[in-house]
């Protein structure tokens, strides 16, 4: 199976997700969640990466970030190794924590910035046990969920220094009381409206964006071959999605 293509350039936006090996827990207690955030904050600082949103979901996580220096792979390697080493030491285990490589989706921030952030923030209530609850109850669960950046978007006192809230809130009258209210309602609307999944269909292959953005990625990155004329397997897979129909 071809490995996922890693497209990197300065200023790129990504949705990142990684799951526990064999779907096992990657957090066993509150201390694990705190270590995860501490190691994430350190890696963000070391590699000058900007975090816009996150959620931790027992056996997987989601990150929404941008890389001013085009160094996603270096950042993720440092972060994953840092957290895995502490987790293994704390729980007296060895081996891989995550199931294979992390998945990265390159995002057209001009078109999908707020949609991707909403998708991430809705994760805690997109599970079967909440499917039949009244919307008011689901909102309470979502708003009180501890391991998500959403609480910092709607409550200034819950903010973390390692998260840039302003970029997303620029879509909602800025980082103001009104902007935060608008964003909160935008996320809540996702509970009842038939919103489109930004990762549906061909977007699962790694690119989330407008047709113009897809064309930009195709023209800039899909015409690469390795030395000797042999094509990278991941390029072949990506071209199947990015080539014009």
Secondary structure, DSSP 8 states (H G I E B T S, - for coil): ---------TTEEEEEEEEBGGG--S--SHHHHHHHHHHHHHHHHHTTEEEEEEEE-SSEEEEEEEETTS-HHHHHHHHHHHHHHHHHHHTT--S-SBSSS-EEEEE-HHHHHHHHHHHHHTGGG-SGGGTTS-HHHHHHHHHH-SSBSHHHHH-GGG--TTB--HHHHGGGTSSSHHHHHHHHHHHHHHHHS----TTSGGGGGSEES-HHHHHHHHHHHTT---GGG---HHHHHHHHHHS--
